[in-house]
Amino acid sequence: MNFFNLHTHSVTQSDNQIALVNQYPQEFDATIPTYSIGIHPWYVNVDRVASDLACIEEKIQEQNCLAVGECGLDKRADTIFELQQEVFEKQLLLAQKYGKPVILHCVAAFQEIIETKERLKITVPLIFHGFSKSAQLAKQLIDSGCYLSFGKYLLKNPDLESVFQSVPSNRFFLETDTMEETIEAVYEIAAKYSGVSVEEIKIVIRDNCKAVFKIDLSN
């Protein structure tokens, strides 16, 4: 069974891994076999928003596009927050229109994202990538219907062990993002914290992929 990497910026592929590679509209690479595409809040360009959104709408209708994103809100970014919000909402509405999950970048704006989800009546799965916060926040996000993805911080911050253990098995994914460590290493720490084997974690992720992305990792 394949490993699944929810979020990476590396286009390296292997025989035993399905990697969801992050793509930006202005740098789209049609040779990448599985990808997400979105406007990151750091890189909102007013002069390009319309064409970027048009590119996203075109690409998310293709079979190889598994999700919109990463997109979201970041209160520490240079981009004006109101502009971030506007662009984020447009991407959420595209995801809802075409039934695609959304991979979220969020810094200090969790409540705003949940409020936006509820206000726009977004029902497609939302996945907070690179989660590194408290068990209390994790529960709040899960109770709102969202998923969490763990990667770099799970490896580097021992305090996340109890947070990870508090997340139901049907609500998490694993990723590498930009770190050098492999997805296998992330699976290994997840298995250790869960008290199960890597193969059992693979089964969990396989089932979550079926539910969220409608793909089968067994193939």
C-alpha positions as CSV (number, residue, x, y, z in Angstrom):
1,M,0.0,0.0,0.0
2,N,1.3,3.5,-0.9
3,F,2.3,6.2,1.5
4,F,0.3,9.4,1.0
5,N,1.9,12.8,1.5
6,L,-0.9,15.3,1.9
7,H,1.3,18.4,1.2
8,T,4.7,18.9,-0.3
9,H,6.5,21.4,-2.4
10,S,8.8,18.7,-3.9
11,V,8.0,17.1,-7.2
12,T,10.0,14.0,-6.4
13,Q,7.9,10.9,-6.9
14,S,8.5,7.3,-5.8
15,D,7.0,3.9,-6.5
16,N,5.5,3.6,-3.0
17,Q,4.3,7.2,-2.5
18,I,1.4,9.4,-3.8
19,A,2.4,13.0,-3.1
20,L,0.0,15.9,-3.3
21,V,2.3,18.5,-4.7
22,N,1.5,22.2,-4.0
23,Q,1.1,24.2,-7.2
24,Y,0.7,28.0,-7.8
25,P,-1.3,29.2,-10.8
26,Q,1.6,31.3,-12.2
27,E,4.0,28.4,-12.0
28,F,1.8,25.5,-13.0
29,D,3.5,22.3,-14.2
30,A,1.3,19.9,-16.1
31,T,3.8,17.1,-15.7
32,I,3.1,16.7,-12.0
33,P,0.8,13.6,-11.6
34,T,-1.1,14.6,-8.5
35,Y,-1.4,18.1,-7.1
36,S,-3.4,20.8,-5.3
37,I,-3.5,24.4,-6.7
38,G,-4.3,27.6,-5.0
39,I,-3.3,31.2,-4.1
40,H,-1.2,31.3,-0.9
41,P,-2.0,34.3,1.3
42,W,1.7,35.3,1.1
43,Y,1.6,35.6,-2.7
44,V,-1.6,37.4,-3.4
45,N,-1.0,39.7,-6.4
46,V,-3.8,42.1,-7.0
47,D,-2.9,42.4,-10.7
48,R,-3.0,38.7,-11.1
49,V,-5.9,37.6,-8.9
50,A,-8.4,37.3,-11.7
51,S,-6.2,35.2,-14.0
52,D,-5.0,33.1,-11.1
53,L,-8.5,32.3,-10.1
54,A,-9.4,31.4,-13.7
55,C,-6.4,29.1,-13.8
56,I,-7.5,27.4,-10.6
57,E,-11.0,26.9,-11.9
58,E,-9.7,25.3,-15.1
59,K,-7.2,23.0,-13.3
60,I,-9.5,21.8,-10.5
61,Q,-11.7,20.2,-13.1
62,E,-8.9,17.9,-14.1
63,Q,-8.6,14.4,-12.6
64,N,-5.0,14.9,-11.4
65,C,-6.1,17.9,-9.2
66,L,-7.1,16.5,-5.9
67,A,-7.6,19.7,-3.9
68,V,-7.7,23.5,-3.8
69,G,-4.8,25.0,-1.9
70,E,-2.8,25.7,-0.1
71,C,-4.8,28.8,0.6
72,G,-6.1,30.5,3.7
73,L,-5.4,33.4,6.1
74,D,-2.2,34.6,7.8
75,K,-2.3,37.5,10.2
76,R,1.5,37.7,10.2
77,A,1.8,38.0,6.4
78,D,2.5,41.3,4.6
79,T,-0.6,40.9,2.5
80,I,-3.5,43.1,3.7
81,F,-5.8,40.8,5.7
82,E,-9.0,42.0,3.9
83,L,-7.5,41.1,0.6
84,Q,-6.4,37.7,1.9
85,Q,-10.0,37.2,3.1
86,E,-11.5,38.1,-0.3
87,V,-9.2,35.8,-2.3
88,F,-9.6,33.0,0.2
89,E,-13.4,33.2,0.0
90,K,-13.3,33.0,-3.8
91,Q,-11.2,29.9,-3.6
92,L,-13.5,28.3,-1.1
93,L,-16.5,28.9,-3.4
94,L,-14.6,27.4,-6.3
95,A,-13.8,24.3,-4.2
96,Q,-17.5,24.1,-3.2
97,K,-18.7,24.5,-6.8
98,Y,-16.5,21.6,-8.0
99,G,-16.6,19.4,-4.9
100,K,-12.9,19.6,-4.1
101,P,-11.3,19.5,-0.6
102,V,-9.2,22.5,0.5
103,I,-5.7,22.4,2.0
104,L,-5.5,25.3,4.4
105,H,-2.6,27.6,5.5
106,C,-3.5,29.3,8.7
107,V,-1.5,31.5,11.0
108,A,-3.3,33.1,14.0
109,A,-6.7,33.1,12.1
110,F,-8.3,29.8,13.0
111,Q,-11.5,31.4,14.2
112,E,-11.8,33.5,11.1
113,I,-11.5,30.5,8.9
114,I,-14.2,28.6,10.8
115,E,-16.5,31.7,10.7
116,T,-15.9,31.9,6.9
117,K,-16.7,28.2,6.5
118,E,-19.9,28.5,8.3
119,R,-21.0,31.8,6.7
120,L,-20.4,30.6,3.2
121,K,-21.9,27.2,4.0
122,I,-18.8,25.3,2.8
123,T,-19.4,21.6,3.1
124,V,-16.3,20.2,1.2
125,P,-13.5,18.9,3.5
126,L,-11.1,21.5,4.9
127,I,-7.7,20.3,6.0
128,F,-5.4,22.5,8.2
129,H,-1.9,21.5,7.1
130,G,1.1,21.6,9.3
131,F,-0.9,21.6,12.5
132,S,1.1,22.4,15.6
133,K,-1.3,23.9,18.1
134,S,-3.2,22.7,21.3
135,A,-5.5,19.7,21.8
136,Q,-8.2,22.2,22.7
137,L,-7.9,23.9,19.3
138,A,-7.6,20.6,17.5
139,K,-10.9,19.5,19.1
140,Q,-12.6,22.8,18.1
141,L,-11.5,22.4,14.5
142,I,-12.5,18.7,14.3
143,D,-15.9,19.5,15.9
144,S,-16.4,22.1,13.2
145,G,-16.0,19.3,10.6
146,C,-12.3,19.9,9.6
147,Y,-9.3,17.7,9.3
148,L,-5.7,18.1,10.6
149,S,-2.5,17.3,8.9
150,F,0.8,16.7,10.8
151,G,4.3,16.8,9.6
152,K,7.4,18.8,10.6
153,Y,6.2,19.7,14.1
154,L,5.2,16.2,14.9
155,L,8.9,15.2,14.4
156,K,10.4,18.2,16.1
157,N,8.1,19.0,19.0
158,P,7.5,16.3,21.6
159,D,4.7,18.3,23.1
160,L,2.6,17.4,20.1
161,E,2.5,13.8,21.0
162,S,-0.6,14.2,23.3
163,V,-2.2,16.5,20.8
164,F,-1.8,14.0,18.0
165,Q,-3.1,11.2,20.3
166,S,-6.3,13.3,20.9
167,V,-7.2,13.4,17.2
168,P,-9.6,10.7,16.0
169,S,-8.0,8.4,13.5
170,N,-10.5,9.4,10.8
171,R,-9.6,13.0,11.0
172,F,-5.8,13.3,10.3
173,F,-3.3,13.2,7.4
174,L,0.5,13.2,7.3
175,E,2.8,15.4,5.2
176,T,6.3,16.7,4.7
177,D,5.7,20.2,3.4
178,T,9.2,21.7,2.8
179,M,11.2,19.7,5.3
180,E,14.0,17.3,4.3
181,E,12.7,14.4,6.3
182,T,10.7,11.7,4.4
183,I,7.1,10.9,4.6
184,E,8.1,7.5,5.9
185,A,9.7,9.2,9.0
186,V,6.4,11.0,9.7
187,Y,4.4,7.7,9.4
188,E,6.9,6.2,11.8
189,I,6.4,8.8,14.5
190,A,2.7,8.7,14.0
191,A,2.7,5.0,14.5
192,K,4.8,5.3,17.6
193,Y,2.5,7.9,19.1
194,S,-0.5,5.8,18.2
195,G,0.9,2.5,19.5
196,V,0.4,0.8,16.2
197,S,2.4,-0.3,13.2
198,V,3.2,1.8,10.2
199,E,1.1,-0.6,8.2
200,E,-1.9,0.3,10.4
201,I,-1.3,4.0,9.9
202,K,-1.2,3.3,6.2
203,I,-4.7,1.8,6.5
204,V,-6.0,4.8,8.4
205,I,-4.7,7.2,5.8
206,R,-6.0,5.0,3.0
207,D,-9.5,5.2,4.5
208,N,-9.2,8.9,5.0
209,C,-8.1,9.4,1.4
210,K,-11.1,7.4,0.2
211,A,-13.4,9.6,2.3
212,V,-11.8,13.0,1.4
213,F,-10.1,12.7,-2.0
214,K,-12.0,9.7,-3.4
215,I,-8.8,7.9,-4.3
216,D,-7.6,4.4,-3.4
217,L,-4.1,4.0,-2.1
218,S,-4.2,0.2,-2.4
219,N,-3.8,0.4,-6.2
